[in-house]
Amino acid sequence: MRRLAQRFGAALTVTEMLDSEFYAGGDRQSALRAAGAGLDPHVVQVAGCRPESLAEAARLAEAAGAAMIDINMGCPAKRVTGGAAGSALMRDLDLAIRLIRAVVAAVKVPVSLKMRLGWDQTALNAPELARRAEAEGVAMLTVHGRTRCQFFASNADWTAIRAVREMTSLPLVANGDCASREDADRMLAAAGADAVMIGRAAVGRPWLVGDVAHHLAGAPRPAPNAAERCAAALEHYRTLLSLFGKEQGLRHARKHLSAYAVQSRRAEATALRTRLVTSENPAEVESILANLFVAERAAA
Ligand SMILES: Cc1cc2nc3c(=O)[nH]c(=O)nc-3n(C[C@H](O)[C@H](O)[C@H](O)COP(=O)(O)O)c2cc1C
């Protein structure tokens, strides 16, 4: 996904978070996620609540080729916040700062920080965390315009991100619900941010981030054609199977296959989606993917 997104023009892609206890403890899955072959720049995100483990995870990621380490203080999941990591750190800024300090001291590469607006509407402390993080040497901030208690409910509040802009001069990335060039324009204007981060909207559309990036750079490009989209989906599927092996690869692939089917906008997208996510036969999946977007063009 990250390689495809970069090839289509994404400026920066970040790994899913690596649990620092697992990664520092030698977990092979984490090491696989931290591997950055074909990525430039390669950015690894770490999560945790113990300074020694987070620092060790950052050191390992740097050794694995990371050009930047991102610290997760935005994840709302109970299994993460229950362990006092992710967005739970927004309730304990002193611990958050100790973690940031440990990571900044552990690596030579820049360290960035991802956060939400705060824990809930009564504690919108992202500006405070941003100010303190900047003083610790953090190089870039990403703010998802929701509180932890909102999880993914309602709309991201892009205007609320502006309070962080006013508190720091660091490069600021706005995040949450950006799904188009127009969204990116409105988001940047509302937040006063320097860049946008796109998550969910790019699933099934790894070309979306580059499309928005070219637009923001003032050099919009036509969307990839049907054959290029098919090639991307096929490459994605094959790579997942070869990276994780057939059994696990098929599991990982399902959400992407489902999203590619939806993005095909075919009349029979629902039936195709069912076949794609239930098939255990790679040859069958590949033959559907090879024509998924081509039929869209024929229908248009
Ligand atoms: C299934 C799922 C997994 C996610 N995993 C991470 C993660 O590992 N690290 C992270 O910083 N954000 C993670 N996020 C949050 C997204 O990066 C992003 O902040 C959020 O989805 C809002 O942006 P979007 O509307 O563009 O998706 C995850 C979101 C979802 C839905």
PDBQT file of the ligand as one rigid body, heavy atoms in Angstrom, charges set to zero:
ROOT
HETATM    1  C1  LIG A 401      -8.455   0.404  10.795  1.00  0.00    +0.000 C 
HETATM    2  C2  LIG A 401      -7.677   1.650  11.139  1.00  0.00    +0.000 A 
HETATM    3  C3  LIG A 401      -6.374   1.533  11.592  1.00  0.00    +0.000 A 
HETATM    4  C4  LIG A 401      -5.634   2.667  11.926  1.00  0.00    +0.000 A 
HETATM    5  N1  LIG A 401      -4.350   2.528  12.368  1.00  0.00    +0.000 NA
HETATM    6  C5  LIG A 401      -3.632   3.632  12.654  1.00  0.00    +0.000 A 
HETATM    7  C6  LIG A 401      -2.280   3.529  13.061  1.00  0.00    +0.000 A 
HETATM    8  O1  LIG A 401      -1.723   2.432  13.178  1.00  0.00    +0.000 OA
HETATM    9  N2  LIG A 401      -1.607   4.663  13.324  1.00  0.00    +0.000 N 
HETATM   10  C7  LIG A 401      -2.198   5.914  13.197  1.00  0.00    +0.000 A 
HETATM   11  O2  LIG A 401      -1.550   6.926  13.432  1.00  0.00    +0.000 OA
HETATM   12  N3  LIG A 401      -3.476   6.029  12.836  1.00  0.00    +0.000 NA
HETATM   13  C8  LIG A 401      -4.196   4.933  12.553  1.00  0.00    +0.000 A 
HETATM   14  N4  LIG A 401      -5.482   5.078  12.153  1.00  0.00    +0.000 N 
HETATM   15  C9  LIG A 401      -6.064   6.430  12.083  1.00  0.00    +0.000 C 
HETATM   16  C10 LIG A 401      -5.819   7.074  10.736  1.00  0.00    +0.000 C 
HETATM   17  O3  LIG A 401      -4.443   7.220  10.501  1.00  0.00    +0.000 OA
HETATM   18  C11 LIG A 401      -6.445   8.464  10.671  1.00  0.00    +0.000 C 
HETATM   19  O4  LIG A 401      -5.901   9.287  11.672  1.00  0.00    +0.000 OA
HETATM   20  C12 LIG A 401      -7.945   8.417  10.835  1.00  0.00    +0.000 C 
HETATM   21  O5  LIG A 401      -8.520   7.304  10.172  1.00  0.00    +0.000 OA
HETATM   22  C13 LIG A 401      -8.597   9.706  10.304  1.00  0.00    +0.000 C 
HETATM   23  O6  LIG A 401      -8.168   9.985   8.991  1.00  0.00    +0.000 OA
HETATM   24  P1  LIG A 401      -8.998   9.503   7.696  1.00  0.00    +0.000 P 
HETATM   25  O7  LIG A 401     -10.390  10.084   7.847  1.00  0.00    +0.000 OA
HETATM   26  O8  LIG A 401      -8.259  10.104   6.537  1.00  0.00    +0.000 OA
HETATM   27  O9  LIG A 401      -9.028   8.026   7.709  1.00  0.00    +0.000 OA
HETATM   28  C14 LIG A 401      -6.226   3.955  11.817  1.00  0.00    +0.000 A 
HETATM   29  C15 LIG A 401      -7.540   4.077  11.349  1.00  0.00    +0.000 A 
HETATM   30  C16 LIG A 401      -8.275   2.940  11.016  1.00  0.00    +0.000 A 
HETATM   31  C17 LIG A 401      -9.685   3.111  10.539  1.00  0.00    +0.000 C 
ENDROOT
TORSDOF 0
